[in-house]
Amino acid sequence: MTAQPSRPTPQIAGTVASLMPRAKAELAELVAFRSVADPAQFPPSECRAAADWVADALRAEDFQDVSVFDTPDGSQSVYGYLPGPEGAPTVLLYAHYDVQPPLDPAGWLTPPFELTEREDGRWYGRGAADCKGGFIMHLLALRALKANGGVPVGVKVIAEGSEEQGTGGLERYAEAHPELLAADAIVIGDAGNFRAGLPTVTATLRGMTMVRVTLETLRGNLHSGLFGGAAPDALAALIRLLDSLRGEDGSTTVDGLDAEGAWQGLEYPEEDFRGDAKVLDGVELIGHGTVGDRLWARPAVTVMGIDCPPVVGATPSVHATARAQISLRVPPGQDAAEATKLLTAHLEAHAPWGARVSVEQVGQGQPFRADVTSPAYTSMADALGAAYPGQEMQIAGMGGSIPLCNTLAALYPSAEILLIGLSEPEAQIHAVNESVSPDELERMSVAEALFLLNYADSARG
């Protein structure tokens, strides 16, 4: 069914433009919360304060049944419901308020938890794009609709509190309370455009499994002068084990795991990728095939961290134990649980010198593939074309994971799921100096408002 034209585009766009100063101030308040959902790094009170802020923002927009509720992983999610006209469809809007750790504070040119506009016009701060900006995008879209005739659909909002940790709290809560997030269409505001100015929906997501592997070789550290050369060093064993996860070209090599998938959608020119990823001159990309193959259709292993003595203060010792945290991105068509089994078996089989191996799973999420032929995608294509004059909606993949998507698809098989957002390459999400383009925030907010209008029209037939 074809969506009706986006007739009120100028009015919606004008309203969103007028609301941008308020949006910047609110995003600054939200970014200021150090809402990293890891109590080993920041106190849980930071996440709770951010959740309360989100709840207050929903109440101010006349949402009903607003609640901050605990999920099984110990985090908090925020829910609210805004009733629509009688007989209108219901749309669920998703974002998450938790963020990645800031990494090295010295690498930030401005404070990570202080939203700062720099000379390039972008707004910098942890979570500005991923995904506190996504929540502000939802607010802007709803406010623009309220100022121009009202919100034409019922709206549910869910803001997650531990998405970045991959601990699955909201997924398990939704499975236990399936009525809470039921909707006709679901807009996940945690993706982004292929690049700034090119409107894009994300059709596929890689899943993820995360494990910690510990190697033990000795009862305690030994003097390297007295025992080095014969005593098995756990840190050296770990380095060899981690190296077994990659081929000579850097591609992922986990025993039994298919690593030759092919991407059929929008291509990513290698030179563009090198620029976006800020690859140093003379350094090769890893893997083989197209960039799209490697990012969106194949598994990818990453060593996230290693427990070992720092260089400063290191002693001449043979190490008794060493530990690493590993993530494995799993493409659509593969099962994350099976990938976890294969990764665990690989680590156990490849430990050198008979080192004792223990593997602990700390996170997992399934990959996702959307149905881009659904009526909601027609409504979104029209909305994005209106918000980005002269451009057509593009369909791309995303190498990251949003585990909730598969849970929602299983719980609500008739719901249409769309992924949009603010995380284009210049945003540098998960890295130092994360930022959001205010132009992207403005246009994507317009697009979301127009989508809700179009979707309501399509539901009326």
Beta strands, then each sheet from edge to edge (+ up, - down):
strand 1: 64-70
strand 2: 76-82
strand 3: 90-96
strand 4: 116-117
strand 5: 123-124
strand 6: 154-160
strand 7: 185-191
strand 8: 200-205
strand 9: 207-216
strand 10: 222-223
strand 11: 300-307
strand 12: 317-318
strand 13: 321-330
strand 14: 356-365
strand 15: 368-369
strand 16: 394-398
strand 17: 416-421
strand 18: 435-436
sheet 1: 1+ 2- 6+ 3+ 7+ 17+
sheet 2: 4+ 5- 18+
sheet 3: 15+ 8- 16-
sheet 4: 11+ 13- 9+ 14-
sheet 5: 10+ 12-
end
